[in-house]
Amino acid sequence: PGPARLEMDLQLMARSWLARLLLERLIRLFWLLPLAMAGLFTLVSLAPVDPVQAYVGARVAQVGPEQRAAIAAAWGLDAPAPERFWLWLSHLATGDFGTSMTYNAPVLDLIAQRAGASLALIGTAFFLALGLGFSLGLLAAAMRGRWPDRLIRGFAVLLSASPGFWIAILLVTVFAVGLGWLPACCATPPGLTAAEAGLGARLTHLILPAVTVSVVGISALILHSRARAVTFLESPAARHLAAHGASPLRLAFRYGARHALGPALTVHLAGAGELVGGSVLAETIFAWPGLGQATVRAATGADAPLLLGIALATLLFVFCGNLLADIAARLADPRLRDMR
């Protein structure tokens, strides 16, 4: 019968939405990667920094034309840009990301060594921003129209208008220089390895960089969570619960949170690229030994293999963040699963 067949088709579609979404995103990644690689290589090739001069450094006055030519030939810089691009692609297809001119080490090994520090920083900032921004948004919704709501919204607007480097300098000035509570740089105390420093010392060094990176996503989370929670608090269901004695705080944090968490998580995951950009700034200011610090050194030294390798790793990270955001949106709202 027609209705039974329609119900069966709807059930099959509901079960296959995740597979369909993954297939669509993989197809998008298939054509996005070549375009991104070509664009990145073009930008790196057009950079005004001379890679040979950056490689030589302070000894540039002692290096003659023959030595410069030998260095360029050793790193493959004497070939035309299209030839270097196809050579890089052929090596990339075999899993060889090249050798970094800055660190004189394989790019893949450098990414593997530094990815852990960057992921720890970005992950801590992600959950810190999610917890603080979501909680403040619910509190503002519960106190809407009153002074706590105006104060929280003003705080969100102030954060969104504040440059990241200014916030980092302010944190260092207050908590590291003025109060002396937290260290101002590095992932471990000077002279100690990660194993020697211990978990407590590493967490202490993580606080200021993580707070700096988390500022990027807090303001959007506050305003978005507040808007979603206010929509629920002004609904007939919320007014019915309030008539039975439920307080605004209980309505916001117990019931409104269920309506706001899914969209807030979607917005936060979709902003993974902003967290990566913030981590580059924080790692540079706080001397954090992650991919962001390596990116700055590679850019100033025109280290094309390292720059391209980090850019590809960042592209895949942002792609995964957007994919998780799409999955979270469909889990929170089943109506989105059957949208074409």
C-alpha positions, 0 to 999 in steps of 0.5 A: 500500500502507498502509506506503508511504502511511504513510511518505509521509505522515510525510515530508510531515509532517516537511517541513511542521513549520516551516510549521505552526509558523509558521502556529500562532504567527502565529494566536496573534500575531493574537489576542494583539496586540489584547489586549496593546494594549488592556491596555497602553493601559488601564494607561497611562490609569490611571497616576497621573502627570498627562501635562500636568504632566509635559510642563510640568515645572518651569514648572507654577506659570507655566501657568494653567488655560487653557494646561493645557487648550490643551496637553491639547487639542493632544495629544488628552488631553481626549478620553475614554479609549475615544475616544483608544484607537480614535484611536490604533488607527486611526493605528496601522493606517496606520503612524503610532505617534504623537508622543512628548510627551517628545522631541517627535518621531515614536515610530517614528523614536525607536524606529528611532534607539534600537533599534540601541543596545538590540539591541547591548546585548541581543545582546552580553549574549545571547552572553556569557551563552550562552558563559559559562553553557554552558561553566561548566555543562559544566565542572561536569558534568565535575567533578560531586561535586568542589569545582569543581562545588560552586563553580560551582553556588554561583556560579549560585545566588548570581547568581540571588539577586542583584538586577540593580541591586546587581550593576551598582553593584558592577561600577561600584564595582570596575571604574570607580571603584576600578580605573578600567579601564572607563567608568561610563556612556554609549555613547561618551566624553562629547563624541564621536559614535559615528563619532568615538569609534571601535569600540574606545571603544564596545566599552569602554563596552559591557562593564559594561552587557552584563555586567550584563544577561548575569547574568540568564540565566547561572545558569539556563544553568549549571544546565540545561547541567550537568543535561543533560551529567550525563545523558549522562555517566552513560549507557552510551555515555559509560561505554563511551568512558571505558573506552577512555580518554576523560577527563571533560573531553573527554566533557563538552565534545566529546560532552556539549555536543552533547546539552546545546546544543540545550536550553540554547539553547532555554531561553536564547531563551525568556528573551528577555523577561528580557534586555529587562527587564534591559536597561531597568535597565542602560540606566538605571544606565549612561545607555545611549542605548537603548529602556530609557532612553527607556522610563523617561523615557516612564513618568515623563512619562506619555508614552502614545504612546512607552510603547505604541510601545516596548511593542509593539516589545518584544512582537514581540521577545519573540515572535520569541525564543520562536518561535526557541526553539520552532524550536531545540527541534524542530531539536534533537529531531525527535520534537517536530516531529510533536507536536500 
